Amino acid sequence: MSHHKHHDKLEKIKEAIINSKDLSEEQKSNALAHIEEWYKEDKAYGVLIEGLIEKFAELEPIFSELGLI
């Protein structure tokens, strides 16, 4: 998958996290910080999704709704 497609998916994930009513502001901030860190480190997309779910179980329904898992 191209870098551009990853970027588009990451933007959708970030938007879904920001708009989530199930996450606290602290959880949103932490999740977004992890996304930015992994993006800068150019981690594999699958590793990013798995890592976020491990740290923030509340994100699993969001990723499922987005069709990412």
C-alpha positions as CSV (number, residue, x, y, z in Angstrom):
1,M,0.0,0.0,0.0
2,S,1.3,3.4,-0.9
3,H,2.3,6.0,1.6
4,H,-0.5,8.2,0.4
5,K,-3.2,5.6,1.1
6,H,-1.7,5.1,4.6
7,H,-1.9,8.8,5.1
8,D,-5.5,9.0,4.0
9,K,-6.4,6.1,6.4
10,L,-4.6,7.7,9.2
11,E,-6.4,10.9,8.7
12,K,-9.8,9.0,8.9
13,I,-8.6,7.3,12.1
14,K,-7.6,10.6,13.6
15,E,-10.9,12.1,12.7
16,A,-12.9,9.2,14.1
17,I,-10.9,9.4,17.4
18,I,-11.5,13.1,17.7
19,N,-15.2,12.7,17.1
20,S,-15.6,9.7,19.4
21,K,-18.0,10.1,22.2
22,D,-16.6,6.9,23.9
23,L,-13.1,8.3,24.6
24,S,-12.1,10.9,27.2
25,E,-10.1,13.9,26.0
26,E,-7.0,12.4,27.6
27,Q,-7.5,9.1,25.7
28,K,-8.0,11.0,22.5
29,S,-4.9,13.0,23.1
30,N,-2.8,10.0,23.9
31,A,-4.1,8.0,20.9
32,L,-3.4,10.9,18.5
33,A,0.1,11.3,20.0
34,H,0.8,7.6,19.4
35,I,-0.4,7.9,15.8
36,E,1.9,10.8,15.1
37,E,4.9,9.0,16.7
38,W,4.3,5.8,14.7
39,Y,3.7,7.8,11.5
40,K,7.0,9.7,11.9
41,E,8.8,6.4,12.6
42,D,7.1,5.0,9.5
43,K,5.8,1.9,11.3
44,A,3.9,-0.7,9.3
45,Y,0.2,0.1,9.1
46,G,-0.8,-3.2,10.7
47,V,1.6,-2.7,13.6
48,L,0.0,0.7,14.2
49,I,-3.5,-0.6,14.3
50,E,-2.6,-3.5,16.6
51,G,-0.6,-1.3,18.9
52,L,-3.4,1.2,19.2
53,I,-5.9,-1.5,20.1
54,E,-3.5,-2.9,22.7
55,K,-3.1,0.5,24.3
56,F,-6.6,1.7,23.8
57,A,-9.2,-1.2,23.7
58,E,-11.9,1.5,23.2
59,L,-10.6,2.1,19.7
60,E,-11.4,-1.4,18.4
61,P,-15.1,-0.5,17.7
62,I,-14.0,2.7,15.9
63,F,-11.5,0.7,13.7
64,S,-14.2,-1.9,13.1
65,E,-16.7,0.7,12.0
66,L,-14.1,2.2,9.6
67,G,-13.6,-1.3,8.1
68,L,-10.0,-1.4,9.2
69,I,-10.2,-4.7,11.2
